Amino acid sequence: MGERVPHRARSAMFAPLDQTGRVEAVTRRLVDAITLGLLADEEQLPSEAELAGQFGVSTVTIREALMALRQQGLVETRRGRSGGSFVQAPRDHGGEFWRERLRDVSLGELRDLGDHYAAIAGAAARLAAERSSPEDLERLEQTADDVRGTSGNDTARAERQFHLEVAAAAQSSRLTQQEVQLQGELGAVLWLSAGCGGGADRSHSEHRAIAEAIARADGPLARTLTEKHILAAVDRAAEVHLELTR
């Protein structure tokens, strides 16, 4: 498949923060980056000074955020010459955590989050059609095909990755951050059943249609296809929710 070009979504995660709630904001962004796979398992994080410079905060803020991540089991700090802070990706055996999360969300909340997500992802797809570079289109084509032959958690992961690539191709840091935030809040719940009953084939077909609309610079079509894709996933998640709460 060849070497992937640098991931603009990762860059958006390290954009400077505003003045309020900085420890919580740094922690939230790093949690989202880890749980969504933007930061890989066992990957070494930049130094505290480098993170502080990237986020535009003090090293004390970074230290407190890393402490919170250690308490959540998402970061391990190692001492010595080859030490530092290393990512500890969460282990979700069989998606049980996300099934419990879906059980606890009301249908009203699920619909509301789905509407918000469809609006953000649809806007990102429209802008991607206007702004994407050849490298962005290459990544979209690759990630559209990554869902083929997957099942279960792998399908859900491929779904999240595709929509992150679309947001990154929109070349809007704020939209990318919104995509990441909503994926962290809802993503794995939304795609929980994506790999069941031929879902991977369906996802591949819909991803390809979205990617082709973006490549043709057809923003309205890219937005419409993306919104339909996500709202259909909300309907399937609602069905799973009803099964879990019976």
Secondary structure, DSSP 4 states (H G I P E B T S, - for coil): --PPPP-HHHHHHTSPP-SSSHHHHHHHHHHHHHHTTSS-TTPBPPPHHHHHHHHTS-HHHHHHHHHHHHHTTSEEEE-STT-EEEE-PPP-GGGHHHHHHHHHS-HHHHHHHHHHHHHHHHHHHHHHHHH--HHHHHHHHHHHHHTTT--HHHHHHHHHHHHHHHHHHTT-HHHHHHHHHHIIIIIHHHTTTTTSTTHHHHHHHHHHHHHHHHHTT-HHHHHHHHHHHHHHHHHHHHHHHHHHH-
